[in-house]
Amino acid sequence: MTKTCSTVCLQISLALGACTDVPHGVPSSHAAANKGSCREANSVEISTISLADFFMLHQTGELLLIDARHPWFYKQSRIPGAINVNPDADIDTQVRVLEPQLNKARRQNHPIVVYCNGIGCHDARTVLKAIANRGYDCVKFGGGWKAWKKVDLPVKSASQECINLTTQPAS
């Protein structure tokens, strides 16, 4: 079933309250002033992108999307177009391997977006810092996987890959 943009936007609007990085109890005036970014102790500024903005960007296909969840979760299902960086392995080595894709995104002026399971997950932040420390600008999708799934947006799953492999013509 294909969802219309208005249906997805309505679903996103209904879910936004649960998809922010603003801690409970922080006045909304402070959240608005923060504009979704913070400076970490090691001077890496982490900017976040909302579910609605991420959805619109994802629809264009003009981004480099990095899934910072454990490979088992990535293999089960992920946001379409995502590349996995295993947070439990040597992240710096994985980022070096991604250098061609990172450079291509920079040349094409495409944003680099990193996500993990959700607000309580720090793996996206860890991967994002490693990418930023190599000189690339990137942003964290704050709501992560849970926000994407909550509004029933498309995912790529292992079963779809099997179907795709079996529907390929024989050589």
C-alpha positions as CSV (number, residue, x, y, z in Angstrom):
1,M,0.0,0.0,0.0
2,T,1.4,3.4,-1.0
3,K,1.0,6.1,1.5
4,T,0.3,9.7,0.4
5,C,2.5,12.4,1.7
6,S,-0.4,14.0,3.6
7,T,-1.0,10.7,5.4
8,V,2.6,10.3,6.4
9,C,2.8,14.0,7.4
10,L,-0.2,13.5,9.7
11,Q,1.3,10.4,11.2
12,I,4.6,12.2,11.8
13,S,2.8,15.2,13.3
14,L,0.9,12.9,15.8
15,A,4.2,11.2,16.8
16,L,6.4,14.2,17.1
17,G,5.9,14.6,20.8
18,A,7.7,11.3,21.3
19,C,10.4,12.0,18.8
20,T,12.5,14.8,20.1
21,D,15.8,14.9,21.9
22,V,14.5,17.5,24.5
23,P,14.4,15.9,27.9
24,H,11.1,15.9,29.8
25,G,10.8,19.0,32.0
26,V,12.8,21.3,29.7
27,P,10.6,24.3,28.8
28,S,9.7,24.5,25.1
29,S,11.3,27.9,24.9
30,H,14.7,26.4,25.7
31,A,14.1,23.6,23.2
32,A,13.3,26.1,20.4
33,A,16.4,28.1,21.3
34,N,18.5,24.9,21.2
35,K,17.4,24.2,17.6
36,G,18.3,20.5,18.0
37,S,22.0,20.8,18.6
38,C,24.4,20.6,21.4
39,R,28.2,20.8,21.9
40,E,29.9,17.8,23.4
41,A,32.9,17.9,25.7
42,N,35.3,17.1,22.8
43,S,34.0,20.1,20.8
44,V,31.9,18.1,18.3
45,E,28.6,19.8,17.8
46,I,25.8,17.3,17.4
47,S,22.8,18.6,15.4
48,T,19.6,16.6,15.2
49,I,17.0,16.4,12.5
50,S,13.3,15.9,13.2
51,L,11.3,13.0,11.9
52,A,9.3,15.3,9.6
53,D,12.5,16.9,8.1
54,F,14.2,13.5,7.9
55,F,11.2,12.0,6.1
56,M,11.2,14.8,3.5
57,L,15.0,14.5,3.0
58,H,14.8,10.7,2.7
59,Q,12.2,11.0,0.0
60,T,14.6,13.0,-2.1
61,G,17.3,10.2,-1.9
62,E,19.9,13.0,-1.6
63,L,21.6,11.9,1.6
64,L,24.1,9.4,2.9
65,L,22.2,7.4,5.6
66,I,24.1,5.5,8.3
67,D,22.5,3.0,10.6
68,A,24.5,2.8,13.8
69,R,22.7,-0.2,15.2
70,H,24.2,-3.6,15.8
71,P,24.4,-5.6,12.5
72,W,21.8,-8.1,13.7
73,F,19.2,-5.4,13.9
74,Y,20.4,-3.9,10.6
75,K,20.0,-7.2,8.8
76,Q,16.5,-7.8,10.2
77,S,15.2,-4.4,9.0
78,R,16.4,-0.9,8.5
79,I,15.5,2.4,6.9
80,P,15.9,2.0,3.1
81,G,19.2,3.1,1.7
82,A,21.1,2.9,5.1
83,I,24.6,1.6,5.4
84,N,25.6,-0.1,8.6
85,V,28.4,0.9,11.0
86,N,28.7,-1.6,13.8
87,P,28.9,0.3,17.1
88,D,30.5,-2.7,18.7
89,A,33.4,-2.9,16.3
90,D,36.3,-0.5,15.5
91,I,34.3,2.5,14.4
92,D,37.3,4.5,13.1
93,T,38.2,1.7,10.8
94,Q,34.7,1.4,9.5
95,V,34.5,5.2,8.9
96,R,37.8,5.0,7.0
97,V,36.2,2.3,4.8
98,L,33.2,4.6,4.2
99,E,35.5,7.5,3.1
100,P,34.6,7.2,-0.6
101,Q,30.9,7.4,0.2
102,L,31.5,10.3,2.7
103,N,33.5,12.2,0.1
104,K,30.9,11.6,-2.6
105,A,28.2,13.0,-0.2
106,R,30.3,16.0,0.5
107,R,31.0,16.7,-3.2
108,Q,27.3,16.4,-4.0
109,N,26.4,18.5,-1.0
110,H,24.2,15.7,0.4
111,P,23.8,15.6,4.2
112,I,25.2,12.6,6.2
113,V,22.5,11.4,8.6
114,V,23.2,8.9,11.4
115,Y,20.5,7.0,13.3
116,C,20.3,4.2,15.9
117,N,17.4,2.8,17.9
118,G,16.0,6.0,19.3
119,I,16.4,8.8,21.9
120,G,17.9,6.6,24.6
121,C,20.5,5.0,22.3
122,H,23.9,6.6,22.1
123,D,25.4,4.6,19.3
124,A,24.4,7.2,16.6
125,R,26.2,9.9,18.7
126,T,29.3,7.7,18.9
127,V,29.4,7.0,15.2
128,L,28.6,10.6,14.4
129,K,31.5,11.8,16.5
130,A,33.9,9.5,14.6
131,I,32.7,10.8,11.3
132,A,32.9,14.5,12.5
133,N,36.4,13.9,13.8
134,R,37.4,13.0,10.2
135,G,36.2,16.4,9.0
136,Y,32.7,15.6,7.8
137,D,29.5,17.5,8.8
138,C,26.7,15.1,9.8
139,V,23.5,15.2,11.7
140,K,21.7,12.7,14.0
141,F,18.2,11.6,13.3
142,G,17.0,12.1,16.9
143,G,14.0,9.8,16.8
144,G,15.9,7.0,15.2
145,W,14.5,3.6,14.3
146,K,11.7,3.7,16.9
147,A,10.3,7.0,15.6
148,W,10.5,5.7,12.0
149,K,8.7,2.5,12.8
150,K,6.1,4.2,15.1
151,V,4.6,6.0,12.2
152,D,4.8,2.9,10.0
153,L,7.2,4.3,7.4
154,P,8.8,1.9,4.8
155,V,11.6,-0.4,5.9
156,K,13.9,-2.8,4.1
157,S,13.9,-6.2,5.7
158,A,15.9,-9.5,5.4
159,S,12.8,-11.2,3.9
160,Q,12.6,-8.5,1.2
161,E,16.3,-9.2,0.4
162,C,15.6,-12.9,0.0
163,I,12.7,-12.2,-2.3
164,N,14.9,-9.9,-4.3
165,L,17.6,-12.5,-4.6
166,T,15.2,-15.3,-5.6
167,T,13.5,-13.1,-8.2
168,Q,16.7,-12.3,-10.0
169,P,17.0,-14.0,-13.4
170,A,19.4,-16.9,-13.6
171,S,22.7,-16.2,-15.3
